[in-house]
Structures are given as structure tokens and as C-alpha cells.
Amino acid sequence: METCPICAVRIQGLSVCRRCGADWTRVVAVLADAREHLRSAREAYMDNEADAMLLHAKRAYSKRRSRAARRLLASAAALNRDFELALRIWRLDRQDPTGNTQQSEPEDRSNHQASKG
């Protein structure tokens, strides 16, 4: 996190905003935990441990819905032959190419799109 979401002052590297006093300690910890799970998922891939890769990818994505976490989760799901999850995550990535979303996942619209065309 580079700026305070409340007052927009630069807080890079700080856990408490110097202007408004907002405490971001937990947020910073969750983001660090997400980065650690991404690293662990990549290591599991390098070690040919698909189950561990999927576990860490899911945890990383649950903590921060970044593009990197989404793509790693889709890859891990495919390696574990969970093609339904892989496809769902791949569709999310196509809907939000910026990767900046922190919102909940949109509904699966595959049935709606199929009925249109």
C-alpha cells in the first residue's frame, strides 16, 4: 500500500498514517502474508508439488485478489485437474485485465452468456 485510502497521503513503508492516524498494521500484515503464499506457491511448483501449490495459491488469492494471485491460482487448479476452478478464475482475469480489484468475485455468467447467443 503506497497511499492512505482515507486521506491519500503517501504512507509507503509505514503502518500508521502520519496525517490521519489510521492504523494499517493488519492490512500490511495481510498483504505480506499474501506475498509469502505467492512465493510458497511458486516454490511448490518448482518442486513439482501441485497440491501444495494449489493450497498456497488459494490462500494468496483469498488475502489479495491480485492479477498474479489469480493467474497462479488458475494454473495451480489446472495442474490439479480442477478445470472448473481454473476456468472460473481465467474468466475473472479476462473480465478484469487490470488486476486491481479487491471486490468479491462476480457471479458466474456462463449460463447467461450461453442463452444470449
Short mmCIF file of the C-alpha atoms (twelve columns), coordinates in Angstrom:
data_MODEL
# 
_entry.id   MODEL 
# 
loop_
_atom_site.group_PDB 
_atom_site.id 
_atom_site.type_symbol 
_atom_site.label_atom_id 
_atom_site.label_alt_id 
_atom_site.label_comp_id 
_atom_site.label_asym_id 
_atom_site.label_seq_id 
_atom_site.Cartn_x 
_atom_site.Cartn_y 
_atom_site.Cartn_z 
_atom_site.pdbx_PDB_model_num 
ATOM 1   C CA . MET A 1   0.000   0.000   0.000   1 
ATOM 2   C CA . GLU A 2   1.543   3.278   -1.099  1 
ATOM 3   C CA . THR A 3   -1.099  5.813   -0.105  1 
ATOM 4   C CA . CYS A 4   -3.594  6.035   2.725   1 
ATOM 5   C CA . PRO A 5   -7.061  5.145   1.397   1 
ATOM 6   C CA . ILE A 6   -8.601  7.634   3.826   1 
ATOM 7   C CA . CYS A 7   -6.591  10.821  3.261   1 
ATOM 8   C CA . ALA A 8   -4.402  9.925   0.240   1 
ATOM 9   C CA . VAL A 9   -1.064  10.876  1.817   1 
ATOM 10  C CA . ARG A 10  1.964   8.705   0.941   1 
ATOM 11  C CA . ILE A 11  2.416   6.043   3.612   1 
ATOM 12  C CA . GLN A 12  4.800   3.734   1.802   1 
ATOM 13  C CA . GLY A 13  6.555   1.594   4.383   1 
ATOM 14  C CA . LEU A 14  4.562   2.969   7.314   1 
ATOM 15  C CA . SER A 15  1.888   1.119   9.262   1 
ATOM 16  C CA . VAL A 16  0.221   4.258   10.666  1 
ATOM 17  C CA . CYS A 17  -0.756  7.243   8.528   1 
ATOM 18  C CA . ARG A 18  1.117   10.339  9.677   1 
ATOM 19  C CA . ARG A 19  -1.734  12.662  8.624   1 
ATOM 20  C CA . CYS A 20  -4.963  10.998  9.784   1 
ATOM 21  C CA . GLY A 21  -3.564  8.405   12.193  1 
ATOM 22  C CA . ALA A 22  -5.215  5.395   10.517  1 
ATOM 23  C CA . ASP A 23  -3.534  2.178   11.658  1 
ATOM 24  C CA . TRP A 24  -2.767  -0.112  8.725   1 
ATOM 25  C CA . THR A 25  -0.833  -2.730  10.721  1 
ATOM 26  C CA . ARG A 26  -3.291  -5.554  9.975   1 
ATOM 27  C CA . VAL A 27  -3.641  -4.609  6.323   1 
ATOM 28  C CA . VAL A 28  0.131   -4.536  5.888   1 
ATOM 29  C CA . ALA A 29  0.383   -7.933  7.624   1 
ATOM 30  C CA . VAL A 30  -2.282  -9.477  5.348   1 
ATOM 31  C CA . LEU A 31  -0.530  -8.140  2.238   1 
ATOM 32  C CA . ALA A 32  2.789   -9.544  3.454   1 
ATOM 33  C CA . ASP A 33  1.107   -12.895 4.144   1 
ATOM 34  C CA . ALA A 34  -0.342  -12.886 0.613   1 
ATOM 35  C CA . ARG A 35  3.137   -12.267 -0.846  1 
ATOM 36  C CA . GLU A 36  4.523   -15.132 1.249   1 
ATOM 37  C CA . HIS A 37  1.838   -17.520 -0.010  1 
ATOM 38  C CA . LEU A 38  2.561   -16.481 -3.607  1 
ATOM 39  C CA . ARG A 39  6.239   -17.241 -3.033  1 
ATOM 40  C CA . SER A 40  5.379   -20.596 -1.436  1 
ATOM 41  C CA . ALA A 41  3.082   -21.489 -4.348  1 
ATOM 42  C CA . ARG A 42  5.864   -20.747 -6.838  1 
ATOM 43  C CA . GLU A 43  8.315   -22.835 -4.815  1 
ATOM 44  C CA . ALA A 44  5.818   -25.707 -4.704  1 
ATOM 45  C CA . TYR A 45  5.527   -25.515 -8.493  1 
ATOM 46  C CA . MET A 46  9.317   -25.696 -8.839  1 
ATOM 47  C CA . ASP A 47  9.323   -28.713 -6.504  1 
ATOM 48  C CA . ASN A 48  6.574   -30.458 -8.520  1 
ATOM 49  C CA . GLU A 49  4.156   -30.285 -5.574  1 
ATOM 50  C CA . ALA A 50  0.866   -29.423 -7.266  1 
ATOM 51  C CA . ASP A 51  -1.251  -29.929 -4.131  1 
ATOM 52  C CA . ALA A 52  0.880   -27.512 -2.093  1 
ATOM 53  C CA . MET A 53  0.892   -25.067 -4.988  1 
ATOM 54  C CA . LEU A 54  -2.903  -25.049 -5.069  1 
ATOM 55  C CA . LEU A 55  -3.155  -24.623 -1.297  1 
ATOM 56  C CA . HIS A 56  -0.811  -21.629 -1.257  1 
ATOM 57  C CA . ALA A 57  -2.344  -20.105 -4.386  1 
ATOM 58  C CA . LYS A 58  -5.811  -20.266 -2.810  1 
ATOM 59  C CA . ARG A 59  -4.546  -18.652 0.382   1 
ATOM 60  C CA . ALA A 60  -2.725  -15.901 -1.525  1 
ATOM 61  C CA . TYR A 61  -5.834  -15.173 -3.593  1 
ATOM 62  C CA . SER A 62  -8.068  -15.118 -0.522  1 
ATOM 63  C CA . LYS A 63  -5.843  -12.482 1.064   1 
ATOM 64  C CA . ARG A 64  -5.256  -10.321 -2.009  1 
ATOM 65  C CA . ARG A 65  -7.145  -10.717 -5.250  1 
ATOM 66  C CA . SER A 66  -4.301  -9.533  -7.445  1 
ATOM 67  C CA . ARG A 67  -3.702  -10.495 -11.052 1 
ATOM 68  C CA . ALA A 68  -0.620  -12.513 -10.072 1 
ATOM 69  C CA . ALA A 69  -2.611  -14.464 -7.465  1 
ATOM 70  C CA . ARG A 70  -5.452  -15.072 -9.921  1 
ATOM 71  C CA . ARG A 71  -3.149  -16.395 -12.622 1 
ATOM 72  C CA . LEU A 72  -1.208  -18.570 -10.216 1 
ATOM 73  C CA . LEU A 73  -4.462  -19.973 -8.826  1 
ATOM 74  C CA . ALA A 74  -5.786  -20.761 -12.310 1 
ATOM 75  C CA . SER A 75  -2.525  -22.532 -13.164 1 
ATOM 76  C CA . ALA A 76  -2.495  -24.466 -9.900  1 
ATOM 77  C CA . ALA A 77  -6.116  -25.514 -10.369 1 
ATOM 78  C CA . ALA A 78  -5.378  -26.753 -13.889 1 
ATOM 79  C CA . LEU A 79  -2.324  -28.697 -12.685 1 
ATOM 80  C CA . ASN A 80  -4.558  -30.337 -10.077 1 
ATOM 81  C CA . ARG A 81  -7.128  -31.146 -12.762 1 
ATOM 82  C CA . ASP A 82  -9.710  -28.824 -11.185 1 
ATOM 83  C CA . PHE A 83  -10.686 -27.438 -14.559 1 
ATOM 84  C CA . GLU A 84  -13.906 -25.864 -13.306 1 
ATOM 85  C CA . LEU A 85  -11.972 -23.650 -10.874 1 
ATOM 86  C CA . ALA A 86  -9.274  -22.921 -13.447 1 
ATOM 87  C CA . LEU A 87  -11.869 -21.791 -15.986 1 
ATOM 88  C CA . ARG A 88  -13.756 -19.673 -13.431 1 
ATOM 89  C CA . ILE A 89  -10.561 -17.887 -12.390 1 
ATOM 90  C CA . TRP A 90  -9.455  -17.473 -16.015 1 
ATOM 91  C CA . ARG A 91  -12.808 -15.815 -16.795 1 
ATOM 92  C CA . LEU A 92  -12.330 -13.440 -13.863 1 
ATOM 93  C CA . ASP A 93  -8.929  -12.495 -15.209 1 
ATOM 94  C CA . ARG A 94  -10.405 -11.747 -18.627 1 
ATOM 95  C CA . GLN A 95  -13.158 -9.606  -17.061 1 
ATOM 96  C CA . ASP A 96  -10.641 -7.555  -15.062 1 
ATOM 97  C CA . PRO A 97  -7.368  -7.299  -17.001 1 
ATOM 98  C CA . THR A 98  -6.021  -4.607  -14.647 1 
ATOM 99  C CA . GLY A 99  -5.780  -6.999  -11.717 1 
ATOM 100 C CA . ASN A 100 -6.522  -4.206  -9.275  1 
ATOM 101 C CA . THR A 101 -9.839  -5.454  -7.939  1 
ATOM 102 C CA . GLN A 102 -10.328 -6.121  -4.252  1 
ATOM 103 C CA . GLN A 103 -14.048 -6.764  -4.663  1 
ATOM 104 C CA . SER A 104 -15.804 -10.073 -4.315  1 
ATOM 105 C CA . GLU A 105 -15.975 -12.343 -7.320  1 
ATOM 106 C CA . PRO A 106 -18.770 -11.650 -9.801  1 
ATOM 107 C CA . GLU A 107 -21.390 -14.293 -10.383 1 
ATOM 108 C CA . ASP A 108 -20.655 -16.991 -12.919 1 
ATOM 109 C CA . ARG A 109 -22.408 -15.725 -16.031 1 
ATOM 110 C CA . SER A 110 -21.685 -18.678 -18.305 1 
ATOM 111 C CA . ASN A 111 -25.361 -19.721 -18.442 1 
ATOM 112 C CA . HIS A 112 -26.475 -16.147 -19.114 1 
ATOM 113 C CA . GLN A 113 -23.962 -15.694 -21.947 1 
ATOM 114 C CA . ALA A 114 -24.840 -19.035 -23.483 1 
ATOM 115 C CA . SER A 115 -28.513 -18.092 -23.653 1 
ATOM 116 C CA . LYS A 116 -27.693 -14.854 -25.482 1 
ATOM 117 C CA . GLY A 117 -26.005 -16.304 -28.462 1 
# 
